[in-house]
Amino acid sequence: MTEFEGRTILVTGAGGGIGGATVRQLVAKGADVIAAGRTAESLEKIVAETAARPLVFDLESEESIKNAVDGLDLWGVVNCAGFGGEIASPQDTDIDVFDKVIAINARGALLVIKYAARTLIRLGRGGSIVNVSSQASLVALTSHVSYGSSKAALDNITRVSALELGRYGIRVNSVNPTVVMTDMSNFYWGRDDIGKPFLEQMPLGRWATEDDVAGPIVFLLSDASAMISGVSLPIDGGYTSR
């Protein structure tokens, strides 16, 4: 019997880098994965590659989340979908962008937990929820006020959810990765004046890969982490240990 056989796990943001890597690792370990995204087109590649089941819903709409998630027979959830927003100081922040970052990264994840938890409780088999946060919630990063605030809120959602759901045998944790150098992040972190001094402060001195993040997510979903709940796990090459 494979590690996750008989366990259905919902992964949001499955069409992205970390989400896709998580889907691949879970499928390889025998999980029944539901790959969720905002559009069917964003899921086509990962579904074709892994045979995960696609599910489309809008994280900014409670009705959309409820209709998609409420009643699914789940064992686990990975809240991986996110929105980077803008690179701006507090004094230059576009508050509409801030609101959208909060709506997707914090509010959206909370709504997924709200409706998924109902099923986990109903089935009575326990379960595991992993929220993909960021090192930006643990330390101040220049021009990351919107993104960092949304992920700090997500970490608190993690802690309170762990407290509330533990009585049902449901564990809730966050992972807090450093920069994964994707096309989306390269425009900022790929600059010599930004990325080079950042890496010089990181003990391991390299960017994270998508699999560097997916591996700990899968661990926190697994029975090997059965006594771990309510934590925010840095995956940052030692950056926050300074």
Secondary structure, DSSP 8 states (H G I E B T S, - for coil): --TTTT-EEEETTTTSHHHHHHHHHHHHTT-EEEEEESSHHHHHHHHHHH--EEEE--TT-HHHHHHHHTT---SEEEE--------B-GGG--HHHHHHHHIIIIIIHHHHHHHHHHHHHHHTS-EEEEEE--GGGTS--TTBHHHHHHHHHHHHHHHHHHHHHGGGTEEEEEEEE--B--HHHHHHHTSHHHHHHHHHTSTT-S-B-HHHHHHHHHHHHSGGGTT--S-EEEESTTGGG-
